[in-house]
Structures are given as C-alpha cells and as structure tokens.
C-alpha cells in the first residue's frame, strides 16, 4: 500500500505531477527561496515520502495520532 494522501497531492514516483497541489507548493517555495527548494523542507520531505512511501512504523505512528485526533475532535 502506498503512502496515504501523498500521491493524491501530486508527489508520486519520484516526481511532482504538473498542476498538482505539490507543484504549486514547490513553485511558492522556490520563488521565495530564490529558485531553490531546500533539502529537508516540507516540500522536499513530501516528495521523498511520495516517491519512497512510509515505513510500517511511520504508518502505525501516523495512524495512531490520526485516530487520537479524530476521537478528540469527535467529542466536541
């Protein structure tokens, strides 16, 4: 199973899909940083996750955090 949500945002297969949310994010970051996207930035990290996917432990951690957040929001 691929990483949840990342490919649908435009980060998949090692490249960013044209006219996607990811391409718009990369454009904004590049414009504000003089044409560069810094290694370790949110855009670079999302691109890496979209290309390689998440490890099982990361999926468990994110799933647990999402479940806790959902439960907390559901009480409101």
C-alpha positions in Angstrom: 0.0 0.0 0.0 1.4 3.4 -0.9 1.5 6.4 1.4 -1.9 7.7 2.2 -2.7 11.1 0.7 0.7 12.0 -0.7 0.3 10.6 -4.2 -3.1 12.2 -4.5 -1.5 15.6 -3.6 0.9 15.2 -6.6 4.0 13.7 -5.0 4.5 10.3 -6.6 7.0 8.1 -8.4 10.0 10.4 -7.7 8.5 13.4 -9.5 5.9 16.0 -8.8 2.8 15.9 -11.0 2.2 19.1 -13.1 -0.7 21.3 -12.0 -1.0 19.5 -8.6 -1.0 20.9 -5.1 2.6 19.7 -4.7 3.7 21.6 -7.9 2.0 24.8 -6.6 3.7 24.3 -3.2 7.1 23.7 -4.8 6.6 26.8 -7.0 5.9 29.0 -4.0 8.8 27.7 -2.0 11.2 28.1 -5.0 10.1 31.6 -5.7 10.5 32.7 -2.0 13.9 31.0 -1.8 15.5 32.4 -5.0 14.8 29.4 -7.1 15.8 26.7 -4.7 13.9 24.1 -2.6 15.9 23.4 0.5 16.7 19.9 1.4 14.6 18.9 4.5 11.9 21.4 3.7 8.3 20.3 3.9 8.0 20.1 0.1 11.2 18.1 -0.2 10.1 15.7 2.5 6.7 15.2 1.0 8.3 14.5 -2.4 10.5 11.9 -0.7 7.6 10.3 1.1 5.6 10.2 -2.2 8.4 8.5 -4.0 9.5 6.0 -1.4 6.4 5.6 0.8 6.4 5.5 4.6 7.8 2.7 6.7 5.5 0.5 8.7 6.4 2.1 12.0 5.6 5.6 10.5 2.3 4.4 9.2 1.4 3.0 12.7 2.5 6.2 14.4 0.6 8.4 12.0 -2.5 6.2 12.1 -2.5 6.2 15.9 -2.0 10.0 16.0 -4.8 10.5 13.5 -7.1 8.2 15.4 -6.5 10.0 18.7 -7.1 13.4 16.9 -10.3 12.1 15.4 -11.5 10.8 18.7 -10.7 14.1 20.4 -12.4 16.1 17.7 -15.4 13.8 17.8 -16.1 14.6 21.4 -16.7 18.3 20.6 
